[in-house]
Amino acid sequence: MSAARSREAVDVVTSHATFTVAPEQLLGTPDGWVHARDAAGTVLAWAQARKLCRKRLTIRPGYEFGYFVGATCADGTVGANYVSLVVNDKAFATKYARCLRSATGLSARLEAVTRPSGYLGRDVPGFRVRVVSSYLADAMRQYTGGDAHHMRQRFPRVVLRDRDVFDGFLDGYADGDGCRSRTWDGRVLVSANVGFLAELAQVIGARFTPRPRGIASHLVVVDNWAARGTFKAERHPVQLKESAWVEVTAVRESTAVAKPFTFYTCRLDPYPTFLVNGHLARQPW
């Protein structure tokens, strides 16, 4: 680490923070490195620095991964640092826990719980699977477009990696928000999230007509849907992207009147880059 003094500085204001650096400090943008004094109107590489110290998971794609994502989209809860599922069906909860362990390596087990039933007017027994992992919670938000709330989540296209993952997703979602037909070979998926079902319908080549006035809509998934030839594999990252781009809203010049500014630069050999309030910077050339 080295230090230098100067009477000139700039305050770089982004959508996440304001930080003070030397005017010639290099900052990371999509077009390469630019001096801080010239960063107005561009975007900077940014990461939430505190989260870089957490334990990272090795997420393994496969049927179990697809089942975990599908069941979580249907009946799960994604918090700030946890993912959980509370259901009445013990077999469903058991399979969810097994798939979660297989896909992430996290320790997941069943807990007997009770929860209120508005229909029955009393508490009913159930089963909960809950794992504490901000990495996994952030990954689920990434899969569903940034918001894992059931009414705002988007269809997780990460499950289109291959048929094995997608079949797991369909099974997990159907176990949570679906049912098997008694008269024909297939399942019915139920959700009030019209955009989610509409995107899924395109993948399986099914007709979908949403119900009006916010009533939960139905999507029919026949067992031989794959014969339509509409499934197309897509490559999407399974691991969490921990960096993003943030907008620079202003760059303000500042001049020291009495005591000069002291600027520090650091290097973790052999890498010349470091973070300033989470924003990517580097040593001068």
N, C-alpha and C positions, 0 to 999 in steps of 0.2 A: 504494500500500500504506500502511496506517495501523496504528498500534499503540495498545493501551490496557492499563492495569494494573488488576488486581482481585485480591482475596483469596479469591474464590469461583470454583470450577471444577467440572467434572464429567468423569468418565472414562466414555466411551461404549464399551461392549464389544459387538462384533459377531462374526459367524462368521468374519470375515477379519482383524480387527485391533482394537486398543484405541487410542483417541485421546482427547486432552484438549482440551476447548474451554470457552468461557464458557457458563454455564447458559442464557443467552438466545440462543445461536447457533442460527440457523435451519438445519434439515436437511431434505433432500428425502425425502418418503414418497409412497406411492400416493394418499393423501388430501390432498396439499398439503404446505405447509411447517409444521414443528412446532419448538418450542424443544427444545434438547438435553436439558434437564431433564425433558421430558415424552415422550421418545422410547422409553422402556422398553416392550417388548412389541409394537413395530411393526417395519416393515422399511424399510431405507434404500436409495436408489439408489446403486449402486456400479459402478465400472469399474476394471480393472487398469491403473493409471496409466501404468506403463512401456510398455504396449502401445499407448497412444494416440499414441506418436511414430513408429510403424512405417509403412511404405508400405502404403496401402490399394489394393485391386484393384477394378476395375470388371468385375464378373462378368456376362457376357452370356448370358441364357437362350436356348436353342435346342437343336437336335439334338446339337451338339458338347458342350454343357454336360451334357445327359442322358447321353451316352456316357461322358464322363469320370467322372460320379458312379457310373454302373452298373459300369464296369470297376474303379473304386477299391473299391466295396463288395464285389466278387467277389474280386479278386486283389491289391488295393493295400495299402499300408502307410501309416498316418497317424501321424507322429511328433509331437513337441512343436512343431517348427518346419519340418517338411518333409512332402511327399507323394511316394511313390514306387511304382513298379510294376516287378516283376522277373518276366519270363516267358521261355519258350523260343521262342515264336512271334514272329518278326521283324515280320510283317505286323500282328499285334495291337499290338505295342509302337509301331510306326510310326503307326498310326491313333490310338492313345492320346495320343501326343505331339502330333499334329496337332490333335486335339480340345481338349487341354489349352491349347495356345497360342491357339486360336480363342476359347475360352470365357473365358480369364483374361488374355491378353496376356503371360503369362510365357514366358520362353525355355525351351523344353523340347527336349531332343535325346536320341538313343539312345546308349547306351554298351554296348559288348560286355563281358560279365562271365561268370564261371563260378560255379557253385554246386553243393554236394554233392547227390547223388541217393541216397537211402536204398535205393531199389529196385535201382538199378544198382550201387551200392557204389563210385561214383567221381564225380568232378566232371564236370558237363555244361555246355556253352556255353549262354548265355542273353543277354537284352538287358534293360537297365535304363533307365527314365525317372525322373528324380528332380529335383524343384524344391524350393528352400528358400524357404519363405514361411509364417511363423507365422499370417498372416491366412488363407491358404487352408486350412491344417491346422485352425484353429479353426472355419472355415466348414464343413468336412466333418464335424467333430464336432457342430456345430449341426444339420446336415441329418439326422444319424443318431441324434439324441436324446441327445447328450452324450458318447457313447463309440463310437468308430469301430472297435473290435475286432470281427472278423468274427462272433464268437459272441455278442456283446452289442449289436451295432448294431441299430437299429430301421429299418424300411423308410423311406427318405427321401421323405417326402410332397412335398418341394419339386419332385420330377420330375412331379407331377400338374398343373403349370401349364397344359399343353396337350399335344396328341397328339404334336407334333414332339419335345418334350422327353422324353416318356414312351417314344416309339419309340427314341430314342437310348439311354435307360436300359436298355431291354430288350436292345438289340443289345450294349451294353457289358457287361452282366451275363452274357449268354449267351456272349460271346466269352471271358469269364473262367471262369465256373463253369457252363457249359452245353454242349450239343452238339445238332447237327441230327439229326433222325430220318431213317433211311434208308427207312422204309416208309410214312410219312405226312407231311403238310405241317405241320411244326411243330418246336418245340425242347423240350428237357428241361433244366430248371434244377436244380442239385444244391446242397444246403446242409444243414448240421446245425443251422442257426439256424431253429427251427420258427416262432417268432413272425414273423420276417422273411418267410418264404415264405407263411404264413397270411394276412398283411396284403396281400401282393402278389396272392394268389389271389382275394381279394375284389375287387380292382381289375379283374382280367381276367375275373371271373365263372367261375372254374374250381373244380372240386372238389379238395380237398387233404386227404390223410390222412397225417399224419406217421408215420414209422417208429419203432418202440419202441427203448428202451435207447440213445438217443443216436446211432443209426445215421443217416447222412446221408439226408435225405428228398428226394424228387423232386417237381417241379411241372411239369406239362405245359402248354406255351403253344402253342396251335394258331395258325396264321397268320391265320385269320379270327376271332380272339377278339373283335375290335371289333364284329362283327355282333351280339354279345349285348347291346350297349348298356349295359354296366355301368360304363364309364369316365365319371367325373365330374371336370371340371376343378376344381382348388382353387388358391387364391392363398396362397402362402407366400413369405416374404422370401428373396431370393437373396443379398443383401448380409448381411454378418455383423452380428449384434446385439452391440455391444461393452459394453453395460451390463446389469446384472442387479439383483436385489433380494436384500439380505442381512439376516438377522434380528438385531435388537438383543436381546442376551441379558441385559444389565444396564446400569444407569446408576448410577454411584457418585459421590456428592458428595465434594468435597475442599476443604479450607480451608488457605490458606497460613499458616504459623506465623511465619516470619521474613521472608523475601523474598516480595513479592507475585508472582502470575503475570503474565506479559506475553503478551497475545493479539494476533494479527495478523489483519487482514482485507485482502483484495485485490480489485481490480476490473479486468477487461480490457474496457475500454469498447467496445461498449455493453452488455456482458453482466454481470449482477450475480452470477453463480454462479462457484464454484471448487470444487476438490476438496480434501478433508482425508483423507489416507491412502486416496485413491480414492473416498471417500464424498462425495456431492453436498451442498454447502452454499451459502449465499448471504449477501449483505450484509443487514443489518437494513433494514426498510422505510423 
